[in-house]
Amino acid sequence: MTNTNTLNSVERACAELLRNGQAVTFTAVAARTGLGRTTLYRDAMLRGVIEENRHRAAASGTLTGITDEIATLRDALDTLAASVRRHEEQLRRLTSRDS
């Protein structure tokens, strides 16, 4: 599970790269955050943030860019929803076991 500080750090790194006109890459984000590229690739939430920013930079303002951004956000939301469902199921099991 991604902690909030890590997620914020990745989001800030992406924003800085975009603001400076630099490419948003896993290597660049890793260098700015101190996280390993492997961590960024494997964590679905972090990977989603980076990919979202890459798409935004590549196609900012175009209809295709907006469509890609919506698809990326939908994927990130689906990942988050799956995580919430898993946690709810774990809580149900714990609650029923304690009863």
Secondary structure, 3 states (H helix, E strand, C coil): CCCHHHHHHHHHHHHHHHHCCCCCCHHHHHHHHCCCHHHHHHCHHHHHHHHHHHHHHHCCCCHHHHHHHHHHHHHHHHHHHHHHHHHHHHHHHHHHHHC
